[in-house]
Amino acid sequence: MIAQLSKWGNSVALRLPKTILKEVNLKESDNVELHVESGIIQVRKADSVPKVDLAALFTGYEGGKPEMSDWGRSEGREEW
């Protein structure tokens, strides 16, 4: 079976036919794992999606404003 890649926003999407999804027990909104080996893309149903631990993301953060790059002069009310 031949499928075509299509532009989807800033990405490229691959539409999977319903018959293929049924054969591998996938449905819309299921999470999948992508793996590339020797130029071959493998798609597998993900066992689970790791949950984001917000507390862990802030480990070591001591507060204060983040370091900012110079983006030029302010245009509105974005001053700290």
C-alpha positions in Angstrom: 0.0 0.0 0.0 1.3 3.5 -0.9 0.5 6.5 1.3 1.3 10.1 0.8 2.8 12.6 3.3 0.9 15.9 3.6 1.7 19.2 5.1 0.0 19.8 8.5 0.9 23.2 10.0 4.7 23.2 10.4 4.9 19.4 10.3 4.2 16.7 7.9 1.5 14.1 8.5 0.9 10.5 7.4 -2.7 9.5 7.0 -3.2 5.9 8.1 -6.1 4.0 6.5 -8.8 2.7 8.7 -8.1 -0.9 7.7 -4.4 -0.6 8.9 -5.5 1.0 12.2 -8.0 -1.8 12.8 -5.3 -4.4 12.0 -2.9 -3.0 14.6 -5.7 -2.1 17.1 -5.1 1.7 17.0 -7.7 4.4 17.0 -7.7 8.2 16.8 -6.0 9.9 19.8 -4.0 6.8 20.7 -0.4 7.6 21.6 2.3 5.9 19.5 6.1 5.5 19.8 8.2 6.3 16.8 11.6 4.6 16.3 14.0 4.7 13.3 16.4 1.9 12.6 18.4 1.5 9.4 16.3 4.0 7.6 13.0 2.3 8.6 10.4 4.1 10.6 8.6 1.9 13.1 5.3 2.9 14.7 4.1 1.2 17.8 1.2 1.8 20.2 2.7 3.4 23.3 2.2 1.4 26.5 1.8 4.6 28.5 2.6 8.2 28.3 4.8 9.5 31.2 3.0 12.1 33.2 4.8 15.5 33.8 5.7 16.1 37.4 5.5 19.8 37.9 7.3 19.7 41.2 10.2 17.9 39.5 10.4 20.5 36.8 11.0 23.2 39.4 13.6 21.2 41.4 16.5 23.5 42.1 14.7 26.7 41.1 15.3 29.4 43.7 12.9 32.0 42.4 13.6 35.3 40.7 13.2 36.3 37.1 14.8 34.2 34.4 17.8 35.5 32.4 16.5 37.1 29.3 18.1 37.7 26.0 18.0 41.2 24.5 15.0 41.2 22.2 15.2 44.9 21.4 13.3 47.8 22.9 9.9 47.2 24.5 6.8 47.8 22.4 4.1 47.6 25.0 3.9 46.8 28.7 6.2 43.8 28.8 8.7 45.3 31.2 9.5 43.4 34.4 
